[in-house]
Amino acid sequence: MMKINPMLLIDFYKAVHAEMLPKKITKSVSYFTPRMSRVNMWNDVVHFGLQGFCKKYLIEYFNENFFSRPFDEVMFEYKRIMDATLGKDAYKIEKIERLHKLGYLPIEIISLPEGTRVPMHCPMFGITNTHEEFAWLPQALESLISAESWHPMLAATVGATYREIVNHYYNITCDDNVARARGLGAFDFRGEECTESAIKAGAGWCLSFLNTATVPTIPYLEQYYNCDCTKEPVAFGSPSTEHSVMCSNFAVDGDEITLLRRLLTEIYPNTSFSAVLDSYDYWNVIENILPQLKKEILEHNGCMLMRGDSGDCVEVVTKTVFKLWDIFGGHINSKGYKVLDPHVKAIYGDSITIQRCKQIYEILMENGFACSNVALGVGSFSFQCVEEDGILKPFTRDTFSSCIKATYCEIDGKPFPIFKNPKDGGFKKSQKGCCVVTRGTNDSLVYVDGRTWEEAQISGADAEVNLLQPIFKDGKMLNEQSLSDIRNILYNGEF
C-alpha cells in the first residue's frame, strides 16, 4: 500500500476542527456504535478487527510513516497538500508539529472483547485523548478508524450467520463428531474490492470456519491475532483443479478420464482433492466417467470431491450427492441419515448464498442425506451483499449505520456531556456522556450513559463491571486477544 503520511488519512474538514473546538478543552471521548441494522435477520454485529487495526495502523503505520521520519520531511508533506487545497490560512500546522515532537499517539481505546455479538445502539469501543493538548485527536482519527472497522465486522457477521445454519442442520443430520467448522469455505478473494479487503474479510470468516482459499489471511491472523498455523488450526485450503487445468489436459488427451485417473493414482494418491468437472459436460462425467473410475476412486487414499461450477447450484450439488450414492454407496449414521462412502463428496465452490445454503441442506435432509455430504463455498457476493425479500442489500458502513460520535468533553477542568439528537434523525441520536456496558437480563448487553470519564472507569465490589476495557494506550497495546480467544467468546468455547 502507499506510504501516506497518516495525518493525511483524513477527510479535509478534520484538518480544521482543532481550532473550532471550545477553548481550554482538555479531553474528548467518542464511541463507535452500530446504530441500526438494514438487514432484517441481523439484530447484532460481531465485534472484530479493532486489535488488527490498532497494531497495524496506530502502532506500525504511525511509527513508520510519522514518528520515526524526519520532522521537516513530515511537515513538508502535510503543509504541501493543505496549502494547495484548503489554503494557508484555513488550518494550523502547529498541532501536527506538537504531535510529532511528542513521539507517540496520546490516545486510549477501550473496547468490548472481540468476538462479542453487539446489539444495535450499544457502543463497541471508545476513544479518548491521554494528553490535554490533544483533545482534537480522537475525532481526527474517525475517518481512518471507520474505514478500517466496518468491513471486518460485517465479514465476521456473515461468517457467524453461515455457521448458525451449519450448526442447525448438522445437529439434525450429522454425527456429533463431524466438525462444524469445516462445513463451508470462503472463495471470495478475487471478487473483493482489493487485496486488503480480501485479507480482512477472510480473517472475519475464520472466526467461524477453517476453510478459506485466501492464503494471506493466515499471516494476517498470525501477526495481529497471536496464532500459529503450524501449531493450531488457523485456516486450511485444499488442492483443486481449475478450468485451465481441465481444458489444457483435454486438449492433449482428447478426453477427461485420463487426467482424473492421473490425479487419483499419480499426482494425489494419498491426498484429498477436488476436481471441477463442468468444463464440457458435467453430468457425462458424473454418470459415465466416474463409474469407469470406481476401482481407482475406492482404492484412493483420500476423498475426491466432484465440483460443479455452472447451472443451478442447488440442483447440481444435491443431485450429485444422489448420483454418488447410487454409484459408490455409503452408510447410515447414528442419526439415521445417509453418509457417502468417504472416498467421494460433492462440492460447489461459490454462489452459495444464505438462502441457497438452507435450500441445499433442506433438500438433502428431506431425502435422508447428512448435510456433511456436501462442501459448500461462499463467494464475494455474500461478503458484499445479501438478498432479503427479493431485494439486494449491498454491504456498506451504513449496513449497521456504524459511526464514531463525540459524547463527552472536559473544558477548563469541568465535565460536559455532549450529544446529538436530530429532531427528525431517529436512529442518529447518540449517547450522552461516557458509557458503561454491562450484561443485563438474559445475558444481553446493555449500556448506561451520562457518566463522566472517571465515573465510567470506576470498578470494584460495589461498582458495575464496565465491559469496555482499555486495550490501547499511548502507542502500545495493553491487552491482546488470540484468534482462539475470540472464537471461544463467539462460540462459548464450542468452536
Order of alpha helices (4+ residues) and beta strands (2+ residues): alpha-beta-beta-alpha-alpha-alpha-beta-beta-beta-alpha-alpha-beta-alpha-beta-alpha-alpha-alpha-beta-alpha-beta-alpha-beta-beta-beta-alpha-beta-alpha-beta-beta-beta-beta-beta-beta-alpha-beta-beta-alpha
